């Protein structure tokens, strides 16, 4: 681990960013350029003291998970992310297989979406990052690890909890879409990849998945119009826009509603209240 190189790199990247670059309000006048240490620490979900010690060349070796969080917080490109890992004493992760890397271009778009649900998914249906309205709508799933991180896995292994967001009449269509997306990832990456591991485990655990897997439907599809059922606000009709990276390894999903509709009012309420319980105030 090269502590000096790591500290200098973190400092330079922090000074090169402005609050608006990472979706933060500019706020009061700043005495120094760039982000504050506490802002980077908050974005990376670590303590300010821990991050400060890294910049002061006296911190412990960061884990790969911590480095992934720092790469997202500092909006690093793939090359910058690889350099961060190496100076921290780790091998650079596979750019396609790394479940922690978020495409900077998609992240920059997400940073600017604060009033409607938006999230970035991997090819395996892993939620890499969500904005607050998305957390309020879908729940916080960024903290999940292993196979549980995949929405495809949860759809078939935990159907009772995972499918409550969709009307019963949409379950079959959604199941086919989930399997077709995994088929596409499996074809691109091969049976030895994480997609292969996921497919084998789901075949073992879910007869429904095994049946659909044998149909060999392929394609990453997101319905343009769908109904999502929020536990407290009820059904919400949304339009779904998908923005893929060039290699289709990640996708930004943005959910909107028709102007002046009941669904638009529901999304506005989610944007205001965030991930706190909608019915928490005034309840008995």
Backbone as CSV, one residue per row, in Angstrom:
resi,resn,N_x,N_y,N_z,CA_x,CA_y,CA_z,C_x,C_y,C_z
1,UNK,0.841,-1.204,0.000,0.000,0.000,0.000,0.873,1.250,0.000
2,UNK,0.616,2.157,-0.931,1.363,3.405,-1.029,0.522,4.506,-0.378
3,UNK,0.720,4.744,0.904,-0.119,5.698,1.637,-0.016,7.112,1.090
4,UNK,1.189,7.492,0.680,1.372,8.855,0.170,0.605,9.042,-1.139
5,UNK,0.739,8.083,-2.046,0.040,8.191,-3.325,-1.472,8.153,-3.126
6,UNK,-1.922,7.307,-2.223,-3.360,7.224,-1.943,-3.871,8.545,-1.385
7,UNK,-3.161,9.103,-0.415,-3.589,10.357,0.205,-3.615,11.493,-0.810
8,UNK,-2.566,11.597,-1.621,-2.500,12.677,-2.610,-3.597,12.539,-3.653
9,UNK,-3.875,11.305,-4.049,-4.909,11.083,-5.057,-6.283,11.465,-4.512
10,UNK,-6.587,11.029,-3.295,-7.875,11.374,-2.692,-8.036,12.878,-2.541
11,UNK,-6.971,13.546,-2.093,-7.032,14.987,-1.905,-7.271,15.705,-3.224
12,UNK,-6.547,15.315,-4.253,-6.705,15.974,-5.551,-8.075,15.731,-6.154
13,UNK,-8.588,14.514,-6.021,-9.919,14.244,-6.568,-10.989,15.011,-5.783
14,UNK,-10.834,15.099,-4.468,-11.796,15.841,-3.658,-11.794,17.319,-4.021
15,UNK,-10.592,17.894,-4.206,-10.496,19.310,-4.558,-11.002,19.597,-5.959
16,UNK,-11.037,18.562,-6.806,-11.479,18.755,-8.183,-12.979,18.677,-8.371
17,UNK,-13.705,18.391,-7.295,-15.152,18.271,-7.388,-15.836,19.454,-6.716
18,UNK,-16.969,19.853,-7.263,-17.828,20.859,-6.662,-19.092,20.189,-6.151
19,UNK,-19.773,20.778,-5.178,-20.994,20.150,-4.644,-21.994,19.756,-5.731
20,UNK,-22.185,20.625,-6.713,-23.146,20.319,-7.769,-22.748,19.093,-8.577
21,UNK,-21.453,18.776,-8.605,-20.981,17.606,-9.350,-21.457,16.303,-8.747
22,UNK,-21.793,16.321,-7.469,-22.199,15.099,-6.779,-23.615,15.199,-6.240
23,UNK,-24.374,16.171,-6.742,-25.768,16.296,-6.358,-26.014,16.976,-5.031
24,UNK,-25.033,17.739,-4.523,-25.193,18.439,-3.256,-25.512,19.912,-3.502
25,UNK,-26.246,20.515,-2.579,-26.521,21.943,-2.668,-25.240,22.723,-2.413
26,UNK,-25.075,23.842,-3.105,-23.862,24.643,-2.952,-23.770,25.218,-1.543
27,UNK,-24.870,25.709,-1.010,-24.888,26.207,0.367,-24.131,27.514,0.523
28,UNK,-23.613,27.697,1.724,-22.931,28.953,2.035,-21.593,29.030,1.312
29,UNK,-21.036,30.232,1.304,-19.762,30.475,0.639,-18.659,29.602,1.241
30,UNK,-17.817,29.044,0.394,-16.772,28.134,0.841,-15.422,28.822,0.814
31,UNK,-14.628,28.531,1.823,-13.295,29.141,1.901,-12.268,28.397,1.054
32,UNK,-12.533,27.151,0.699,-11.580,26.355,-0.078,-12.314,25.679,-1.230
33,UNK,-11.614,25.404,-2.329,-12.257,24.746,-3.464,-12.557,23.285,-3.153
34,UNK,-13.461,22.718,-3.926,-13.724,21.297,-3.812,-14.702,20.934,-2.715
35,UNK,-14.845,19.617,-2.511,-15.720,19.104,-1.471,-15.025,19.117,-0.117
36,UNK,-15.812,19.156,0.922,-15.267,19.009,2.267,-15.058,17.524,2.563
37,UNK,-14.164,17.249,3.503,-13.907,15.857,3.859,-15.172,15.162,4.359
38,UNK,-15.939,15.875,5.157,-17.146,15.256,5.698,-18.167,14.943,4.615
39,UNK,-18.151,15.718,3.525,-19.066,15.446,2.419,-18.661,14.173,1.681
40,UNK,-17.364,14.011,1.436,-16.898,12.786,0.796,-17.187,11.586,1.689
41,UNK,-16.929,11.727,2.978,-17.178,10.627,3.916,-18.658,10.236,3.910
42,UNK,-19.546,11.224,3.895,-20.977,10.929,3.888,-21.383,10.228,2.593
43,UNK,-20.855,10.690,1.469,-21.170,10.060,0.186,-20.676,8.620,0.133
44,UNK,-19.555,8.361,0.802,-18.972,7.013,0.810,-19.453,6.180,1.987
45,UNK,-20.376,6.709,2.783,-20.916,6.031,3.970,-19.811,5.525,4.898
46,UNK,-18.895,6.408,5.229,-17.839,6.096,6.195,-17.712,7.279,7.149
47,UNK,-16.990,7.081,8.238,-16.829,8.180,9.190,-15.863,9.218,8.642
48,UNK,-16.077,10.466,9.036,-15.168,11.532,8.625,-13.770,11.283,9.168
49,UNK,-13.679,10.761,10.383,-12.368,10.465,10.971,-11.604,9.445,10.149
50,UNK,-12.290,8.406,9.686,-11.626,7.379,8.873,-11.100,7.990,7.584
51,UNK,-11.964,8.764,6.905,-11.530,9.366,5.646,-10.382,10.341,5.881
52,UNK,-10.445,11.120,6.946,-9.390,12.089,7.250,-8.047,11.394,7.434
53,UNK,-8.056,10.268,8.127,-6.805,9.535,8.342,-6.214,9.032,7.026
54,UNK,-7.069,8.673,6.077,-6.549,8.252,4.769,-5.840,9.414,4.075
55,UNK,-6.445,10.595,4.135,-5.821,11.759,3.497,-4.560,12.207,4.231
56,UNK,-4.458,11.870,5.486,-3.293,12.270,6.275,-2.219,11.178,6.318
57,UNK,-2.355,10.182,5.471,-1.346,9.126,5.302,-1.148,8.266,6.552
58,UNK,-2.159,8.144,7.364,-2.012,7.358,8.583,-3.162,6.379,8.788
59,UNK,-3.962,6.182,7.779,-5.080,5.267,7.920,-4.686,3.831,7.626
60,UNK,-5.507,2.865,8.049,-5.269,1.460,7.725,-5.550,1.196,6.253
61,UNK,-5.166,0.036,5.787,-5.439,-0.297,4.389,-6.948,-0.438,4.180
62,UNK,-7.521,0.311,3.257,-8.968,0.202,3.032,-9.305,-1.145,2.394
63,UNK,-10.484,-1.652,2.716,-10.975,-2.868,2.074,-11.418,-2.550,0.651
64,UNK,-11.593,-3.581,-0.154,-12.072,-3.362,-1.518,-13.478,-2.773,-1.509
65,UNK,-14.299,-3.158,-0.527,-15.638,-2.587,-0.431,-15.564,-1.094,-0.136
66,UNK,-14.639,-0.697,0.742,-14.473,0.710,1.065,-13.978,1.487,-0.148
67,UNK,-13.075,0.876,-0.910,-12.560,1.540,-2.109,-13.654,1.713,-3.153
68,UNK,-14.522,0.717,-3.267,-15.642,0.859,-4.187,-16.536,2.024,-3.801
69,UNK,-16.766,2.197,-2.500,-17.576,3.317,-2.020,-16.897,4.651,-2.309
70,UNK,-15.575,4.710,-2.114,-14.839,5.936,-2.404,-14.864,6.253,-3.898
71,UNK,-14.741,5.229,-4.724,-14.774,5.447,-6.173,-16.100,6.062,-6.597
72,UNK,-17.189,5.595,-6.015,-18.508,6.164,-6.337,-18.625,7.575,-5.798
73,UNK,-18.185,7.779,-4.558,-18.307,9.103,-3.948,-17.534,10.158,-4.733
74,UNK,-16.354,9.803,-5.230,-15.500,10.752,-5.948,-15.743,10.738,-7.453
75,UNK,-16.739,9.965,-7.890,-17.135,9.919,-9.305,-15.940,9.554,-10.196
76,UNK,-15.203,8.516,-9.819,-14.002,8.135,-10.551,-14.352,7.418,-11.846
77,UNK,-13.539,7.653,-12.863,-13.647,6.889,-14.096,-13.105,5.483,-13.849
78,UNK,-13.260,4.595,-14.828,-12.762,3.226,-14.664,-11.244,3.219,-14.459
79,UNK,-10.513,4.048,-15.204,-9.056,4.093,-15.055,-8.672,4.642,-13.683
80,UNK,-9.371,5.673,-13.225,-9.086,6.242,-11.907,-9.412,5.245,-10.796
81,UNK,-10.497,4.526,-10.974,-10.874,3.510,-9.993,-9.798,2.432,-9.893
82,UNK,-9.273,1.978,-11.054,-8.205,0.967,-11.055,-6.969,1.483,-10.322
83,UNK,-6.622,2.737,-10.566,-5.454,3.336,-9.898,-5.671,3.387,-8.392
84,UNK,-6.873,3.758,-7.956,-7.186,3.820,-6.532,-6.957,2.467,-5.867
85,UNK,-7.440,1.423,-6.484,-7.258,0.081,-5.916,-5.779,-0.284,-5.820
86,UNK,-5.023,0.045,-6.847,-3.611,-0.379,-6.875,-2.783,0.363,-5.837
87,UNK,-2.963,1.666,-5.697,-2.161,2.385,-4.705,-2.582,2.007,-3.284
88,UNK,-3.796,1.464,-3.150,-4.248,0.996,-1.839,-3.811,-0.444,-1.569
89,UNK,-3.053,-1.022,-2.506,-2.500,-2.348,-2.270,-3.374,-3.503,-2.709
90,UNK,-4.343,-3.235,-3.579,-5.227,-4.287,-4.083,-5.104,-4.386,-5.602
91,UNK,-5.466,-5.539,-6.148,-5.548,-5.675,-7.595,-6.788,-4.944,-8.094
92,UNK,-6.679,-4.370,-9.270,-7.841,-3.698,-9.850,-8.901,-4.744,-10.196
93,UNK,-10.159,-4.508,-9.840,-11.205,-5.498,-10.127,-11.557,-5.561,-11.599
94,UNK,-12.146,-6.664,-11.984,-12.633,-6.830,-13.351,-13.677,-5.748,-13.621
95,UNK,-13.514,-5.032,-14.702,-14.396,-3.889,-14.969,-15.835,-4.312,-15.253
96,UNK,-16.000,-5.489,-15.817,-17.353,-5.954,-16.117,-17.975,-6.637,-14.910
97,UNK,-17.166,-7.432,-14.192,-17.714,-8.246,-13.109,-17.826,-7.512,-11.781
98,UNK,-17.153,-6.361,-11.646,-17.138,-5.660,-10.360,-18.541,-5.179,-10.000
99,UNK,-19.114,-5.688,-8.885,-20.474,-5.289,-8.526,-20.555,-3.932,-7.840
100,UNK,-19.421,-3.292,-7.568,-19.428,-2.024,-6.837,-19.199,-0.806,-7.721
101,UNK,-18.738,-1.013,-8.941,-18.428,0.117,-9.811,-19.701,0.663,-10.444
102,UNK,-19.844,1.974,-10.427,-20.976,2.649,-11.061,-20.442,3.530,-12.180
103,UNK,-21.001,3.390,-13.371,-20.560,4.189,-14.506,-20.702,5.673,-14.181
104,UNK,-19.608,6.454,-14.262,-19.688,7.871,-13.870,-20.739,8.658,-14.638
105,UNK,-20.911,8.346,-15.926,-21.904,9.080,-16.710,-23.307,8.887,-16.175
106,UNK,-23.653,7.657,-15.833,-24.972,7.398,-15.261,-25.103,8.041,-13.881
107,UNK,-24.021,7.993,-13.100,-24.057,8.588,-11.772,-24.305,10.088,-11.851
108,UNK,-23.678,10.760,-12.834,-23.866,12.208,-12.958,-25.318,12.553,-13.294
109,UNK,-25.948,11.726,-14.135,-27.360,11.961,-14.439,-28.210,11.736,-13.195
110,UNK,-27.932,10.639,-12.479,-28.692,10.339,-11.273,-28.565,11.457,-10.242
111,UNK,-27.375,12.051,-10.125,-27.165,13.118,-9.152,-28.129,14.281,-9.356
112,UNK,-28.578,14.468,-10.579,-29.425,15.608,-10.899,-30.921,15.275,-10.819
113,UNK,-31.228,14.033,-10.528,-32.621,13.606,-10.429,-33.007,13.501,-8.958
114,UNK,-33.674,14.498,-8.470,-34.037,14.534,-7.052,-35.537,14.500,-6.816
115,UNK,-36.338,14.686,-7.871,-37.776,14.818,-7.669,-38.582,13.655,-8.210
116,UNK,-37.912,12.588,-8.666,-38.606,11.419,-9.188,-37.740,10.189,-8.950
117,UNK,-38.320,9.014,-8.748,-37.504,7.824,-8.463,-36.558,7.478,-9.605
118,UNK,-35.308,7.207,-9.258,-34.303,6.813,-10.238,-33.289,5.914,-9.543
119,UNK,-32.786,4.932,-10.272,-31.812,4.005,-9.717,-30.968,3.422,-10.828
120,UNK,-29.774,2.948,-10.458,-28.855,2.338,-11.407,-28.742,0.858,-11.067
121,UNK,-28.955,0.006,-12.068,-28.911,-1.436,-11.908,-27.770,-2.035,-12.712
122,UNK,-27.233,-3.153,-12.231,-26.275,-3.935,-12.998,-27.029,-4.890,-13.920
123,UNK,-26.295,-5.604,-14.752,-26.920,-6.572,-15.646,-27.547,-7.735,-14.893
124,UNK,-27.184,-7.916,-13.627,-27.755,-8.983,-12.805,-28.885,-8.475,-11.918
125,UNK,-29.372,-7.273,-12.206,-30.471,-6.733,-11.424,-30.073,-6.261,-10.047
126,UNK,-28.789,-5.968,-9.849,-28.313,-5.460,-8.563,-28.510,-3.945,-8.517
127,UNK,-29.133,-3.445,-7.472,-29.288,-2.006,-7.299,-27.969,-1.441,-6.804
128,UNK,-27.293,-0.694,-7.665,-25.986,-0.140,-7.317,-26.118,1.154,-6.541
129,UNK,-27.091,1.971,-6.907,-27.316,3.234,-6.196,-28.747,3.679,-6.482
130,UNK,-29.389,4.313,-5.483,-30.748,4.829,-5.595,-30.771,6.275,-5.128
131,UNK,-31.724,7.046,-5.663,-31.957,8.345,-5.044,-33.032,8.192,-3.960
132,UNK,-33.314,9.258,-3.227,-34.232,9.149,-2.095,-35.650,8.736,-2.504
133,UNK,-36.226,9.306,-3.579,-37.559,8.838,-3.973,-37.587,7.348,-4.323
134,UNK,-36.509,6.828,-4.909,-36.461,5.394,-5.221,-36.396,4.563,-3.945
135,UNK,-35.640,5.044,-2.957,-35.605,4.325,-1.670,-36.987,4.298,-1.030
136,UNK,-37.704,5.422,-1.134,-39.038,5.485,-0.554,-40.006,4.564,-1.278
137,UNK,-39.810,4.382,-2.574,-40.715,3.550,-3.370,-40.387,2.071,-3.246
138,UNK,-39.109,1.722,-3.381,-38.703,0.314,-3.427,-38.123,-0.208,-2.114
139,UNK,-37.798,0.690,-1.192,-37.070,0.285,-0.004,-35.570,0.376,-0.252
140,UNK,-34.790,0.397,0.809,-33.333,0.504,0.696,-32.741,-0.885,0.491
141,UNK,-32.143,-1.104,-0.679,-31.576,-2.422,-0.988,-30.090,-2.348,-1.327
142,UNK,-29.518,-1.143,-1.274,-28.104,-1.010,-1.627,-27.188,-1.737,-0.650
143,UNK,-27.667,-1.957,0.584,-26.825,-2.561,1.606,-26.733,-4.080,1.478
144,UNK,-27.569,-4.701,0.639,-27.585,-6.152,0.517,-26.283,-6.654,-0.096
145,UNK,-25.932,-7.890,0.214,-24.687,-8.472,-0.281,-24.957,-9.840,-0.898
146,UNK,-23.953,-10.352,-1.619,-24.055,-11.680,-2.210,-25.192,-11.774,-3.213
147,UNK,-25.759,-12.969,-3.349,-26.846,-13.179,-4.300,-28.079,-12.367,-3.938
148,UNK,-28.259,-12.084,-2.642,-29.422,-11.302,-2.213,-29.448,-9.909,-2.825
149,UNK,-28.297,-9.459,-3.284,-28.235,-8.120,-3.879,-28.976,-8.060,-5.214
150,UNK,-29.135,-9.206,-5.850,-29.781,-9.262,-7.165,-31.294,-9.277,-7.030
151,UNK,-31.955,-8.341,-7.703,-33.406,-8.343,-7.728,-33.963,-9.567,-8.432
152,UNK,-33.211,-10.117,-9.386,-33.637,-11.352,-10.057,-33.683,-12.488,-9.054
153,UNK,-32.652,-12.598,-8.241,-32.601,-13.642,-7.217,-33.752,-13.485,-6.236
154,UNK,-33.951,-12.271,-5.746,-35.000,-12.059,-4.747,-36.386,-12.324,-5.328
155,UNK,-36.584,-12.028,-6.608,-37.884,-12.219,-7.243,-38.318,-13.685,-7.179
156,UNK,-37.380,-14.598,-7.371,-37.722,-16.018,-7.397,-37.543,-16.706,-6.041
157,UNK,-36.631,-16.244,-5.219,-36.373,-16.900,-3.940,-37.269,-16.349,-2.831
158,UNK,-37.618,-15.070,-2.919,-38.491,-14.444,-1.916,-39.719,-13.842,-2.608
159,UNK,-40.516,-14.662,-3.282,-41.616,-14.102,-4.080,-42.667,-13.368,-3.263
160,UNK,-42.943,-13.806,-2.045,-44.000,-13.165,-1.261,-43.669,-11.707,-0.985
161,UNK,-42.447,-11.443,-0.535,-42.069,-10.066,-0.214,-41.689,-9.263,-1.460
162,UNK,-41.027,-9.892,-2.405,-40.477,-9.156,-3.545,-41.546,-8.764,-4.565
163,UNK,-42.598,-9.546,-4.676,-43.580,-9.302,-5.734,-44.744,-8.428,-5.297
164,UNK,-44.730,-7.993,-4.042,-45.821,-7.151,-3.565,-45.886,-5.817,-4.298
165,UNK,-44.769,-5.408,-4.895,-44.737,-4.130,-5.605,-45.454,-4.178,-6.947
166,UNK,-45.818,-5.376,-7.403,-46.426,-5.520,-8.721,-47.804,-6.151,-8.599
167,UNK,-48.792,-5.693,-9.386,-50.101,-6.352,-9.392,-49.956,-7.818,-9.790
168,UNK,-50.810,-8.671,-9.262,-50.696,-10.118,-9.514,-50.716,-10.439,-11.000
169,UNK,-51.493,-9.682,-11.773,-51.591,-9.980,-13.203,-50.300,-9.664,-13.971
170,UNK,-49.377,-8.951,-13.334,-48.108,-8.630,-13.996,-46.968,-9.570,-13.589
171,UNK,-47.228,-10.493,-12.665,-46.144,-11.332,-12.147,-45.521,-12.220,-13.225
172,UNK,-46.336,-12.855,-14.054,-45.794,-13.756,-15.077,-44.919,-12.989,-16.065
173,UNK,-45.381,-11.836,-16.490,-44.609,-11.021,-17.435,-43.299,-10.565,-16.811
174,UNK,-43.349,-10.173,-15.558,-42.142,-9.731,-14.884,-41.162,-10.891,-14.696
175,UNK,-41.665,-12.084,-14.400,-40.795,-13.254,-14.255,-40.057,-13.533,-15.555
176,UNK,-40.767,-13.487,-16.664,-40.129,-13.727,-17.968,-39.085,-12.673,-18.274
177,UNK,-39.380,-11.416,-17.938,-38.414,-10.345,-18.185,-37.160,-10.537,-17.340
178,UNK,-37.318,-10.970,-16.092,-36.167,-11.190,-15.225,-35.268,-12.298,-15.775
179,UNK,-35.885,-13.391,-16.209,-35.103,-14.514,-16.739,-34.437,-14.137,-18.053
180,UNK,-35.141,-13.408,-18.909,-34.564,-12.995,-20.192,-33.358,-12.090,-19.982
181,UNK,-33.414,-11.220,-18.966,-32.279,-10.337,-18.679,-31.082,-11.145,-18.197
182,UNK,-31.328,-12.153,-17.364,-30.218,-12.987,-16.895,-29.647,-13.823,-18.034
183,UNK,-30.491,-14.284,-18.944,-30.009,-15.011,-20.125,-29.054,-14.136,-20.939
184,UNK,-29.400,-12.872,-21.106,-28.546,-11.964,-21.866,-27.194,-11.803,-21.182
185,UNK,-27.203,-11.618,-19.857,-25.947,-11.477,-19.120,-25.146,-12.764,-19.153
186,UNK,-25.817,-13.882,-19.039,-25.159,-15.194,-19.076,-24.499,-15.418,-20.424
187,UNK,-25.198,-15.051,-21.513,-24.629,-15.219,-22.838,-23.420,-14.340,-23.069
188,UNK,-23.435,-13.133,-22.488,-22.331,-12.201,-22.687,-21.107,-12.576,-21.861
189,UNK,-21.320,-13.167,-20.681,-20.219,-13.374,-19.742,-19.828,-14.830,-19.551
190,UNK,-20.717,-15.747,-19.912,-20.359,-17.151,-19.841,-20.765,-17.832,-18.552
191,UNK,-20.780,-19.174,-18.556,-21.237,-19.938,-17.394,-20.340,-19.815,-16.175
192,UNK,-19.075,-19.403,-16.356,-18.178,-19.247,-15.223,-18.279,-17.908,-14.532
193,UNK,-19.141,-17.034,-15.018,-19.287,-15.688,-14.462,-20.258,-15.686,-13.300
194,UNK,-20.434,-14.507,-12.691,-21.423,-14.368,-11.634,-22.831,-14.625,-12.166
195,UNK,-23.055,-14.321,-13.450,-24.351,-14.627,-14.052,-24.583,-16.136,-14.065
196,UNK,-23.529,-16.906,-14.338,-23.650,-18.363,-14.327,-23.937,-18.900,-12.938
197,UNK,-23.259,-18.351,-11.949,-23.496,-18.759,-10.560,-24.942,-18.487,-10.176
198,UNK,-25.437,-17.311,-10.536,-26.807,-16.935,-10.199,-27.806,-17.857,-10.890
199,UNK,-27.573,-18.158,-12.171,-28.486,-19.026,-12.913,-28.524,-20.431,-12.310
200,UNK,-27.378,-20.960,-11.940,-27.345,-22.311,-11.361,-28.059,-22.355,-10.013
201,UNK,-27.855,-21.334,-9.188,-28.489,-21.319,-7.879,-30.000,-21.167,-8.006
202,UNK,-30.450,-20.331,-8.929,-31.888,-20.162,-9.121,-32.523,-21.420,-9.712
203,UNK,-31.825,-22.101,-10.602,-32.336,-23.361,-11.151,-32.535,-24.383,-10.040
204,UNK,-31.632,-24.376,-9.079,-31.714,-25.306,-7.957,-32.848,-24.942,-6.993
205,UNK,-33.098,-23.652,-6.817,-34.008,-23.219,-5.768,-35.421,-22.912,-6.243
206,UNK,-35.599,-22.643,-7.542,-36.912,-22.197,-8.010,-37.373,-22.994,-9.228
207,UNK,-38.382,-23.847,-9.087,-38.933,-24.556,-10.255,-39.456,-23.591,-11.321
208,UNK,-40.034,-22.476,-10.891,-40.531,-21.496,-11.862,-39.375,-20.959,-12.696
209,UNK,-38.274,-20.592,-12.044,-37.125,-20.107,-12.794,-36.598,-21.178,-13.733
210,UNK,-36.461,-22.408,-13.258,-35.918,-23.493,-14.082,-36.750,-23.685,-15.346
211,UNK,-38.070,-23.611,-15.201,-38.945,-23.764,-16.368,-38.739,-22.621,-17.362
212,UNK,-38.698,-21.407,-16.876,-38.523,-20.262,-17.765,-37.128,-20.217,-18.371
213,UNK,-36.138,-20.665,-17.628,-34.760,-20.675,-18.120,-34.633,-21.560,-19.357
214,UNK,-35.357,-22.656,-19.378,-35.298,-23.586,-20.512,-35.952,-23.024,-21.761
215,UNK,-36.730,-21.960,-21.629,-37.366,-21.345,-22.796,-36.387,-20.515,-23.615
216,UNK,-35.226,-20.158,-23.043,-34.150,-19.433,-23.743,-34.606,-18.085,-24.297
217,UNK,-35.470,-17.396,-23.583,-35.787,-16.017,-23.966,-34.628,-15.122,-23.552
218,UNK,-34.258,-14.187,-24.437,-33.084,-13.347,-24.198,-33.459,-11.888,-24.431
219,UNK,-33.014,-11.009,-23.530,-33.196,-9.582,-23.767,-33.417,-8.823,-22.482
220,UNK,-32.858,-7.620,-22.419,-33.075,-6.756,-21.267,-34.241,-5.836,-21.598
221,UNK,-35.374,-6.095,-20.971,-36.597,-5.346,-21.290,-37.144,-4.690,-20.036
222,UNK,-37.553,-3.444,-20.183,-38.210,-2.723,-19.101,-39.504,-2.150,-19.670
223,UNK,-40.615,-2.485,-19.038,-41.904,-2.013,-19.529,-41.943,-0.485,-19.547
224,UNK,-42.429,0.068,-20.682,-42.525,1.519,-20.791,-43.536,2.089,-19.790
225,UNK,-44.581,1.318,-19.520,-45.624,1.761,-18.599,-45.939,0.617,-17.648
226,UNK,-45.969,0.910,-16.361,-46.249,-0.140,-15.388,-46.950,0.447,-14.179
227,UNK,-47.503,-0.454,-13.389,-48.134,-0.078,-12.131,-47.312,-0.669,-10.998
228,UNK,-46.923,0.177,-10.051,-46.210,-0.257,-8.862,-47.108,-0.009,-7.652
229,UNK,-47.121,-0.950,-6.735,-48.019,-0.868,-5.580,-47.203,-0.513,-4.343
230,UNK,-47.358,0.731,-3.897,-46.686,1.162,-2.672,-47.513,0.721,-1.472
231,UNK,-46.879,0.247,-0.398,-47.649,-0.287,0.736,-48.578,0.708,1.406
232,UNK,-48.308,2.003,1.285,-49.144,3.008,1.943,-49.845,3.935,0.966
233,UNK,-49.257,4.177,-0.187,-49.871,5.071,-1.168,-50.707,4.323,-2.200
234,UNK,-50.585,3.003,-2.224,-51.371,2.212,-3.158,-50.766,2.170,-4.549
235,UNK,-51.564,1.801,-5.561,-51.059,1.685,-6.942,-50.615,3.036,-7.498
236,UNK,-49.464,3.019,-8.160,-48.922,4.227,-8.779,-48.568,3.885,-10.222
237,UNK,-49.222,4.545,-11.183,-48.917,4.310,-12.594,-47.717,5.160,-13.002
238,UNK,-46.677,4.508,-13.520,-45.456,5.222,-13.882,-45.016,4.849,-15.287
239,UNK,-44.302,5.763,-15.898,-43.604,5.497,-17.149,-42.132,5.280,-16.821
240,UNK,-41.525,4.316,-17.471,-40.152,3.919,-17.169,-39.253,4.196,-18.367
241,UNK,-38.210,4.995,-18.145,-37.211,5.279,-19.171,-35.893,4.622,-18.758
242,UNK,-35.249,3.957,-19.707,-34.010,3.229,-19.423,-32.866,3.804,-20.241
243,UNK,-31.764,4.107,-19.565,-30.560,4.617,-20.217,-29.415,3.651,-19.919
244,UNK,-28.928,2.956,-20.961,-27.885,1.948,-20.798,-26.499,2.532,-21.042
245,UNK,-25.499,1.931,-20.393,-24.120,2.194,-20.793,-23.881,1.537,-22.144
246,UNK,-22.786,1.901,-22.800,-22.524,1.389,-24.147,-22.440,-0.136,-24.179
247,UNK,-21.845,-0.736,-23.147,-21.724,-2.198,-23.109,-22.925,-2.874,-22.461
248,UNK,-23.953,-2.087,-22.092,-25.182,-2.583,-21.485,-24.936,-3.329,-20.170
249,UNK,-23.831,-3.030,-19.506,-23.561,-3.666,-18.222,-24.308,-2.982,-17.083
250,UNK,-24.748,-1.744,-17.301,-25.502,-1.002,-16.295,-26.599,-0.201,-16.973
251,UNK,-27.650,0.082,-16.201,-28.771,0.842,-16.748,-29.298,1.787,-15.676
252,UNK,-29.611,2.994,-16.104,-30.275,3.975,-15.246,-31.761,3.941,-15.563
253,UNK,-32.575,3.664,-14.547,-34.022,3.657,-14.701,-34.590,4.915,-14.055
254,UNK,-35.429,5.609,-14.795,-36.083,6.821,-14.298,-37.583,6.614,-14.413
255,UNK,-38.291,6.799,-13.305,-39.733,6.609,-13.268,-40.418,7.964,-13.165
256,UNK,-41.354,8.214,-14.053,-42.116,9.463,-14.039,-43.597,9.137,-14.139
257,UNK,-44.416,10.137,-13.915,-45.867,9.962,-14.002,-46.463,11.058,-14.876
258,UNK,-47.657,10.818,-15.374,-48.330,11.795,-16.231,-48.578,13.089,-15.457
259,UNK,-48.409,14.233,-16.124,-48.632,15.518,-15.448,-50.034,15.626,-14.860
260,UNK,-50.091,16.210,-13.661,-51.349,16.487,-12.960,-52.162,15.229,-12.657
261,UNK,-51.517,14.090,-12.615,-52.196,12.837,-12.290,-52.038,12.523,-10.809
262,UNK,-52.852,11.584,-10.327,-52.721,11.132,-8.943,-51.357,10.490,-8.721
263,UNK,-50.851,9.816,-9.750,-49.533,9.189,-9.642,-48.438,10.238,-9.489
264,UNK,-48.551,11.359,-10.203,-47.554,12.416,-10.065,-47.567,12.971,-8.640
265,UNK,-48.744,13.123,-8.054,-48.832,13.603,-6.679,-48.177,12.620,-5.713
266,UNK,-48.362,11.324,-5.975,-47.750,10.307,-5.117,-46.227,10.356,-5.213
267,UNK,-45.701,10.523,-6.420,-44.249,10.608,-6.584,-43.699,11.872,-5.935
268,UNK,-44.448,12.960,-6.020,-44.007,14.191,-5.368,-43.950,14.013,-3.857
269,UNK,-44.906,13.284,-3.318,-44.901,13.016,-1.883,-43.694,12.166,-1.501
270,UNK,-43.375,11.171,-2.325,-42.188,10.353,-2.065,-40.924,11.201,-2.095
271,UNK,-40.852,12.134,-3.051,-39.658,12.972,-3.179,-39.480,13.870,-1.959
272,UNK,-40.598,14.334,-1.391,-40.527,15.225,-0.232,-40.153,14.463,1.026
273,UNK,-40.779,13.316,1.224,-40.606,12.586,2.471,-39.449,11.605,2.459
274,UNK,-38.966,11.228,1.267,-37.839,10.310,1.193,-38.203,8.947,1.730
275,UNK,-37.239,8.302,2.386,-37.422,6.918,2.804,-38.068,6.773,4.176
276,UNK,-38.470,7.903,4.808,-39.190,7.773,6.068,-40.589,7.240,5.797
277,UNK,-41.209,6.629,6.780,-42.535,6.066,6.585,-43.549,7.162,6.284
278,UNK,-44.349,6.925,5.211,-45.331,7.916,4.791,-46.353,8.154,5.891
279,UNK,-46.778,7.075,6.557,-47.837,7.208,7.548,-47.357,7.410,8.955
280,UNK,-46.087,7.782,9.137,-45.532,7.899,10.491,-46.140,9.060,11.255
281,UNK,-46.453,10.159,10.552,-46.963,11.344,11.239,-48.481,11.206,11.444
282,UNK,-48.889,11.544,12.649,-50.322,11.571,12.923,-50.939,10.221,13.167
283,UNK,-50.127,9.138,13.192,-50.670,7.808,13.398,-50.953,7.571,14.856
284,UNK,-51.781,6.550,15.100,-52.118,6.241,16.487,-51.626,4.855,16.833
